[in-house]
Amino acid sequence: MDGVLVDSEDYWHDAEREEILPAVLDGAYPDLDEVTGMYYGEIYDYLDAEYDTTVSKAEFMALYDETARTIYGERVALLDGAADFVASLRAEGVPVALVSSSPRDWIETVLDRFDLVFDLVAPAEEFDGPGKPEPGLFEAAIADLGGVTARTVVIEDSENGVLAASRSGAYTVAVRDEHNADTDLSAADEVVDRSDPEALYAAVRQSTRTIRESVSGSNGRSG
């Protein structure tokens, strides 16, 4: 969701640099690529293990929740054409899931605000296992949709997200934007610029079409 469906990473990165990290850490701060794409409960665990935290986990998560209310409720914009694109895929019989490290209440704020519908919403907080960059969250969501990873396309924008998607075996499309201009997205199968939504949608459609044709061919049927 973040950085792909909505432009929230721009706001999160500013908030983390200027407000959150100074309020919760003493001394060195992480590079944001270390934590971007992770569930915020696991972000705290990582910071607590690797850096000098000055607040409890509950205080840390409350600070993120407070920031999220403003970011998702007031500030983010939807990627141009995203609602129509998701709706068109679903109308064509392509199941579409929203798999996110954001908790369900943040996700629901975005879905309600922009009138979005997915076949499955899978927040990391409801997954019994490690989140991104580990692949289990994607693997579980794909299984819940009745699919297999080798026939799945995932769109991601963070290093942790791209690693998780790639490790799952899904075809991974990474989205490049200003907030991740220097992020290592090399684990993706292809990288598309977020400033050109039509190119992103075309990449997803082409990879979906290629997967369908390869499945038809392996079953002895024409595409």
C-alpha positions as CSV (number, residue, x, y, z in Angstrom):
1,M,0.0,0.0,0.0
2,D,2.5,2.6,1.2
3,G,4.5,4.1,-1.7
4,V,2.6,2.1,-4.3
5,L,-1.2,2.6,-3.9
6,V,-0.8,5.9,-2.0
7,D,2.1,8.4,-1.7
8,S,2.4,7.9,2.0
9,E,6.1,7.1,2.1
10,D,6.9,10.7,1.2
11,Y,5.1,11.7,4.4
12,W,6.4,8.8,6.5
13,H,10.0,9.5,5.7
14,D,9.7,13.1,6.7
15,A,7.9,12.2,9.9
16,E,10.4,9.5,10.8
17,R,13.4,11.7,10.2
18,E,12.0,14.9,11.8
19,E,9.7,13.6,14.6
20,I,9.6,9.9,15.3
21,L,13.2,8.8,15.4
22,P,14.4,11.8,17.4
23,A,11.7,11.1,19.9
24,V,12.5,7.4,20.4
25,L,16.3,7.0,19.9
26,D,19.3,8.3,21.6
27,G,22.4,8.5,19.4
28,A,22.6,7.1,15.9
29,Y,19.6,6.7,13.6
30,P,19.1,4.0,11.0
31,D,19.1,4.5,7.3
32,L,15.4,4.5,6.5
33,D,15.8,1.7,4.0
34,E,16.6,-0.6,7.0
35,V,13.0,-0.3,8.3
36,T,10.8,0.9,5.4
37,G,8.3,-1.7,4.5
38,M,8.4,-3.4,7.9
39,Y,5.5,-3.8,10.3
40,Y,5.8,-1.0,12.9
41,G,5.9,-3.5,15.8
42,E,8.8,-5.2,14.2
43,I,10.4,-1.8,13.5
44,Y,10.5,-1.3,17.2
45,D,12.0,-4.7,17.9
46,Y,14.7,-4.0,15.3
47,L,15.5,-0.6,16.7
48,D,15.6,-1.9,20.2
49,A,18.1,-4.6,19.2
50,E,20.3,-2.5,17.0
51,Y,20.0,1.1,18.4
52,D,19.5,2.9,21.7
53,T,15.7,3.2,22.2
54,T,14.4,5.6,24.8
55,V,10.7,4.6,24.9
56,S,8.6,1.5,25.4
57,K,7.2,-0.5,22.5
58,A,3.6,0.7,23.4
59,E,4.8,4.3,23.4
60,F,6.5,3.8,20.0
61,M,3.5,2.3,18.4
62,A,1.2,5.0,19.8
63,L,3.4,7.6,18.2
64,Y,3.1,5.8,14.8
65,D,-0.7,5.5,15.2
66,E,-1.0,9.2,15.9
67,T,1.1,10.0,12.9
68,A,-0.8,7.6,10.7
69,R,-4.2,9.2,11.4
70,T,-3.0,12.4,9.8
71,I,-1.1,10.8,6.9
72,Y,-3.9,8.5,5.8
73,G,-6.9,10.5,6.9
74,E,-5.8,13.8,5.5
75,R,-2.6,13.9,3.4
76,V,-2.1,11.0,1.1
77,A,-3.2,10.9,-2.6
78,L,-4.1,7.8,-4.6
79,L,-1.9,6.8,-7.5
80,D,-3.7,8.1,-10.6
81,G,-5.9,5.4,-12.1
82,A,-5.3,2.9,-9.3
83,A,-9.0,2.4,-8.4
84,D,-10.0,1.8,-12.0
85,F,-7.0,-0.5,-12.6
86,V,-7.8,-2.7,-9.5
87,A,-11.5,-2.8,-10.5
88,S,-10.6,-3.8,-14.1
89,L,-8.4,-6.7,-13.0
90,R,-11.0,-8.0,-10.7
91,A,-13.7,-7.7,-13.5
92,E,-11.4,-9.8,-15.7
93,G,-11.2,-12.5,-13.0
94,V,-7.8,-11.7,-11.7
95,P,-7.9,-11.8,-7.9
96,V,-6.2,-8.8,-6.3
97,A,-4.9,-8.7,-2.7
98,L,-3.6,-5.8,-0.7
99,V,-0.7,-7.2,1.4
100,S,0.7,-4.6,3.7
101,S,2.9,-4.0,6.7
102,S,0.3,-1.4,7.8
103,P,-2.2,-2.5,10.4
104,R,-5.8,-3.0,9.3
105,D,-7.2,0.3,10.7
106,W,-4.7,2.3,8.7
107,I,-5.6,0.2,5.6
108,E,-9.3,0.6,6.2
109,T,-8.9,4.4,6.3
110,V,-7.4,4.3,2.8
111,L,-9.9,1.9,1.4
112,D,-12.9,3.9,2.8
113,R,-11.5,7.3,1.8
114,F,-10.8,6.2,-1.8
115,D,-13.6,3.7,-2.2
116,L,-11.3,0.8,-3.0
117,V,-12.2,-2.9,-3.0
118,F,-9.8,-5.9,-2.9
119,D,-10.4,-9.6,-2.9
120,L,-8.2,-10.0,0.1
121,V,-6.7,-7.6,2.6
122,A,-3.7,-9.1,4.5
123,P,-2.1,-6.9,7.2
124,A,1.2,-8.1,8.7
125,E,-0.2,-7.7,12.2
126,E,-2.6,-10.6,11.5
127,F,0.1,-12.9,10.1
128,D,1.6,-15.5,12.5
129,G,5.2,-15.2,11.5
130,P,7.9,-12.7,10.6
131,G,7.0,-9.9,8.2
132,K,8.9,-8.4,5.3
133,P,11.7,-9.0,4.3
134,E,10.7,-12.6,4.9
135,P,8.4,-14.1,2.3
136,G,5.7,-15.7,4.6
137,L,3.2,-12.8,4.5
138,F,3.1,-13.0,0.7
139,E,3.0,-16.8,0.6
140,A,0.1,-16.9,3.1
141,A,-1.9,-14.3,1.2
142,I,-1.4,-16.0,-2.2
143,A,-2.5,-19.3,-0.7
144,D,-5.5,-17.7,0.8
145,L,-6.5,-16.5,-2.7
146,G,-6.1,-20.1,-4.0
147,G,-3.0,-19.2,-6.0
148,V,0.6,-20.2,-6.2
149,T,3.6,-17.8,-6.0
150,A,5.0,-18.7,-9.4
151,R,1.7,-17.4,-11.0
152,T,1.6,-14.2,-9.0
153,V,2.6,-10.6,-9.6
154,V,3.6,-8.4,-6.7
155,I,4.1,-4.6,-6.8
156,E,6.5,-3.2,-4.1
157,D,8.6,-0.1,-3.5
158,S,10.8,-0.8,-0.5
159,E,13.9,-2.9,-0.3
160,N,12.3,-5.1,2.4
161,G,9.1,-5.5,0.4
162,V,11.0,-6.4,-2.8
163,L,13.1,-8.9,-1.0
164,A,10.0,-10.5,0.5
165,A,8.1,-10.7,-2.8
166,S,11.2,-12.0,-4.7
167,R,11.9,-14.7,-2.0
168,S,8.3,-15.9,-2.2
169,G,8.9,-16.7,-5.9
170,A,6.4,-14.2,-7.2
171,Y,7.1,-12.0,-10.2
172,T,8.1,-8.7,-8.6
173,V,7.6,-5.3,-10.1
174,A,9.3,-2.5,-8.1
175,V,8.2,1.1,-8.2
176,R,10.8,3.8,-8.2
177,D,10.0,7.3,-6.9
178,E,11.7,10.2,-5.2
179,H,11.5,8.7,-1.7
180,N,13.4,5.6,-2.8
181,A,15.7,7.0,-5.5
182,D,18.7,5.4,-3.9
183,T,17.0,2.2,-2.5
184,D,18.4,-1.1,-3.7
185,L,15.5,-2.7,-5.7
186,S,17.8,-5.1,-7.6
187,A,15.9,-8.2,-6.4
188,A,12.9,-7.1,-8.5
189,D,12.2,-8.6,-11.9
190,E,11.6,-5.1,-13.3
191,V,11.5,-1.5,-12.0
192,V,9.0,1.0,-13.2
193,D,8.8,4.8,-12.4
194,R,5.8,5.8,-10.3
195,S,5.5,9.0,-12.2
196,D,4.2,7.0,-15.1
197,P,1.2,5.0,-13.7
198,E,0.3,3.7,-17.2
199,A,3.7,2.1,-17.5
200,L,3.2,0.5,-14.2
201,Y,-0.2,-0.9,-15.1
202,A,1.2,-2.0,-18.5
203,A,4.0,-3.9,-16.7
204,V,1.6,-5.7,-14.4
205,R,-0.8,-6.6,-17.3
206,Q,2.1,-7.8,-19.4
207,S,3.6,-10.0,-16.7
208,T,0.1,-11.3,-15.8
209,R,-0.5,-12.1,-19.5
210,T,2.9,-13.9,-19.7
211,I,2.1,-16.0,-16.7
212,R,-1.3,-17.0,-18.0
213,E,0.2,-17.9,-21.4
214,S,2.9,-20.0,-19.8
215,V,0.3,-21.8,-17.7
216,S,-1.8,-22.5,-20.7
217,G,1.2,-23.7,-22.7
218,S,2.2,-26.1,-19.9
219,N,-1.3,-27.5,-19.9
220,G,-1.2,-28.2,-23.6
221,R,-3.6,-25.4,-24.5
222,S,-3.2,-22.3,-26.6
223,G,-3.1,-18.9,-24.9
